[in-house]
């Protein structure tokens, strides 16, 4: 199965962490014998004092990630499942077939001539519980990751973010009662109702489209997403997402186009995570 990368933030501690995760790794792990969880951690606390040094550290981290992947996944000997970023360290996570061979493979890895403080740890995890329980994103974390990626897509398409715009949101309900309750509550919260109920033969057949003027940035969208997700779930419904009216003459909402960008944009989000960590070293 092809990699399905997602990059999201988690409130874990004072500053939180960023997690880059391959959602498609689960099926590959199930088909192979990789019983050993291996983590390779880099201590980046006080690793740079100037912007020039921070850029060198960033380059070293990128090279390290590439080198570890090449060595530990060579000839089917392991799977790279992701990375954990914090303000003080970067941790690369693998599942491998043999502990001794993997530990030998990561000795003296290339770091672009930068001396980094590293620590490698391995332990048994035959059920891949660290991947399936701790690392996997919650529905809320997935929605926030999508918000970040969609905002990057907008900027790539020439839209200006960080300012007020009319933002459209979509929710679906199982029945007309849930639809009407959601419509009434969202109207009271200041949302504009954009559609009449459209019924599908089965499933969450009642689509509710609402809009309101709001800041086009991650904090505002995450707050709106959390509220709409909870409102829909409380009535047996689902929150589908958000979008904008197209700036140019396309006859569809922008949300129909942006999901195709998510895979590529996730890589940009993950790289931005490394940049943010290294930039924080000088604070």
C-alpha positions in Angstrom: 0.0 0.0 0.0 1.3 3.4 -0.9 2.3 5.8 1.9 -0.5 8.1 3.1 1.2 10.9 5.0 -0.5 13.1 7.5 1.1 15.8 9.7 -0.8 17.1 12.7 -0.2 18.8 16.0 -1.1 17.3 19.4 -1.4 19.1 22.8 1.0 16.9 24.7 2.8 18.9 27.3 3.4 22.6 27.6 4.4 23.2 23.9 2.8 20.2 22.2 4.3 18.0 19.5 4.0 17.6 15.8 3.5 14.1 14.3 4.3 13.0 10.8 2.6 9.6 10.3 2.1 7.2 7.4 -1.5 6.1 7.8 -0.9 3.5 5.1 1.8 1.7 7.1 -0.7 -0.3 9.1 -1.6 -2.7 6.3 2.1 -3.1 5.4 3.0 -3.9 9.0 0.3 -6.5 9.2 1.6 -8.3 6.1 5.3 -8.3 7.2 7.2 -9.5 10.3 8.4 -6.3 11.9 8.2 -7.0 15.7 10.8 -4.4 16.8 9.9 -0.8 17.4 13.0 1.4 16.8 13.2 5.1 17.6 16.1 7.4 16.7 16.0 10.6 18.7 18.0 13.8 18.1 18.4 16.3 20.9 18.1 19.8 19.3 18.0 21.8 22.5 20.5 24.7 22.1 21.7 23.1 18.8 22.0 26.5 17.1 22.6 30.1 18.1 22.4 31.9 14.8 20.1 31.6 11.7 23.0 30.2 9.7 23.6 27.5 12.3 19.9 26.8 12.4 19.8 26.3 8.7 22.7 23.9 8.9 20.9 21.9 11.6 17.8 21.8 9.5 19.8 20.4 6.5 21.4 17.8 8.8 18.0 16.7 10.1 16.7 16.3 6.6 19.8 14.3 5.5 19.6 12.2 8.6 15.9 11.3 7.9 16.8 10.3 4.4 19.8 8.2 5.5 17.9 6.4 8.2 15.1 5.5 5.8 17.5 4.2 3.2 19.4 2.0 5.7 16.5 0.7 7.8 14.1 0.0 4.9 16.7 -1.6 2.6 15.6 -4.9 1.1 12.4 -5.0 3.2 14.2 -5.0 6.5 11.9 -2.4 8.0 9.2 0.3 7.7 9.5 4.0 8.3 6.2 5.1 9.9 6.8 8.6 10.9 8.4 11.3 13.0 7.7 13.1 16.3 8.7 16.8 16.6 9.0 18.8 19.8 10.8 22.0 20.8 13.7 20.0 22.2 14.0 16.9 20.0 13.2 15.2 16.7 12.4 11.4 16.9 12.3 9.1 13.8 10.1 6.0 14.2 10.6 2.6 12.5 9.5 -1.0 12.8 12.2 -3.4 11.9 12.7 -7.2 11.5 15.9 -7.7 13.6 17.1 -5.4 16.4 20.9 -6.2 16.1 21.0 -5.6 12.3 19.0 -2.4 12.7 21.2 -1.0 15.5 24.3 -1.7 13.4 22.8 0.0 10.4 22.2 3.3 12.1 25.8 3.6 13.5 27.7 6.6 12.0 24.8 7.9 9.9 25.4 11.0 7.8 24.6 14.3 9.4 26.1 16.8 6.9 29.1 17.3 9.1 27.0 18.6 12.0 27.6 17.0 15.4 24.2 16.0 16.8 23.3 14.5 20.1 21.4 11.3 19.3 20.0 8.2 21.0 18.7 5.0 19.5 16.3 2.7 21.3 14.6 -0.5 20.4 12.0 -2.7 22.0 9.6 -5.4 21.1 6.1 -4.3 19.9 4.7 -7.2 17.9 1.2 -5.8 17.9 2.5 -2.4 16.7 0.6 -0.8 19.5 2.7 2.4 19.6 1.7 3.0 16.0 -1.9 2.0 16.3 -2.8 3.6 19.6 -0.4 6.4 20.5 0.6 7.8 17.2 -2.7 7.5 15.3 -4.6 10.8 15.0 -8.0 11.4 16.6 -10.8 12.6 14.3 -10.2 16.1 15.7 -6.5 15.9 14.8 -7.3 14.7 11.3 -9.6 17.6 10.7 -7.0 20.1 12.0 -4.4 18.5 9.7 -6.8 18.9 6.7 -7.3 22.6 7.7 -3.6 23.2 7.6 -3.1 21.5 4.3 -6.1 23.2 2.7 -4.8 26.6 3.8 -1.4 25.8 2.2 -3.3 24.8 -1.0 -5.1 28.2 -1.0 -1.8 30.0 -0.6 -0.3 27.9 -3.4 -3.3 28.8 -5.6 -2.8 32.6 -5.0 -5.4 33.2 -2.3 -4.5 35.5 0.6 -5.1 33.9 4.0 -5.0 35.5 7.4 -7.9 37.8 6.6 -11.7 37.7 6.9 -13.6 35.9 4.2 -17.0 34.2 3.9 -16.3 30.5 4.6 -18.7 27.8 3.7 -19.2 24.6 5.8 -21.0 21.3 5.1 -22.7 18.9 7.5 -24.8 15.8 6.9 -27.6 14.4 9.0 -29.4 11.1 9.1 -32.9 12.6 9.2 -34.8 15.8 8.8 -35.1 16.3 12.5 -31.3 16.4 13.0 -31.1 18.7 10.0 -33.7 21.1 11.4 -32.1 21.1 14.9 -28.6 21.8 13.4 -30.0 24.5 11.1 -31.8 26.2 14.1 -28.8 26.1 16.4 -26.3 27.3 13.7 -28.6 30.1 12.8 -28.7 31.2 16.4 -24.8 31.1 16.4 -24.7 33.6 13.5 -24.3 31.2 10.5 -26.1 31.9 7.3 -28.1 28.9 5.9 -27.2 28.4 2.3 -29.4 25.6 1.2 -32.7 23.8 1.6 -32.5 20.1 2.7 -31.6 17.8 -0.1 -32.4 14.2 0.6 -30.4 11.1 -0.5 -31.9 7.6 -0.5 -29.7 6.3 2.3 -27.0 7.2 4.8 -26.5 10.8 6.0 -28.9 12.0 3.4 -29.6 15.5 4.6 -27.0 18.0 3.6 -26.7 21.3 5.4 -24.6 24.1 4.0 -23.9 27.1 6.1 -21.5 30.1 5.9 -20.2 33.0 8.0 -17.5 35.6 7.8 -14.4 34.5 9.6 -10.6 34.7 9.7 -9.0 32.4 7.1 -6.3 31.0 9.4 -5.7 27.8 11.2 -6.7 28.8 14.8 -10.1 30.2 13.6 -10.8 27.3 11.3 -9.8 24.7 13.9 -12.2 26.4 16.4 -15.0 26.4 13.9 -14.3 22.8 12.9 -14.4 21.6 16.6 -17.7 23.2 17.2 -19.4 21.9 14.0 -18.0 18.4 14.5 -19.4 18.2 18.0 -22.8 19.7 16.9 -23.2 17.2 14.0 -22.0 14.2 16.1 -24.5 15.1 18.9 -27.3 14.6 16.4 -25.9 11.5 14.7 -24.5 13.6 11.8 -21.1 14.1 10.3 -19.1 17.2 9.5 -17.8 17.1 5.9 -15.5 20.2 5.7 -15.2 23.7 4.6 -14.4 25.7 1.4 -14.6 29.0 -0.4 -16.5 30.3 -3.4 -14.0 30.1 -6.3 -12.2 33.3 -7.0 -12.2 32.6 -10.7 -15.1 31.4 -12.8 -15.2 27.7 -11.8 -18.7 26.4 -11.2 -17.9 24.5 -8.0 -16.8 25.1 -4.5 -13.1 25.1 -3.9 -13.4 22.1 -1.6 -14.0 19.9 -4.6 -10.5 20.7 -5.9 -8.3 20.9 -2.8 -8.4 17.4 -1.5 -6.3 16.3 -4.5 -3.5 18.5 -3.1 -3.5 17.0 0.4 -0.9 14.3 -0.1 1.7 16.7 -1.6 0.9 19.5 0.9 1.4 17.1 3.8 5.1 16.9 2.9 5.3 20.7 3.0 3.6 20.7 6.4 6.1 18.1 7.7 9.0 20.1 6.4 7.5 23.2 8.0 7.5 21.3 11.2 11.3 20.8 11.0 11.7 24.5 10.1 9.6 25.6 13.1 11.5 23.4 15.5 14.9 24.7 14.3 13.7 28.3 14.4 12.6 27.8 18.0 16.1 26.7 19.0 17.3 30.3 18.9 14.5 31.7 21.2 
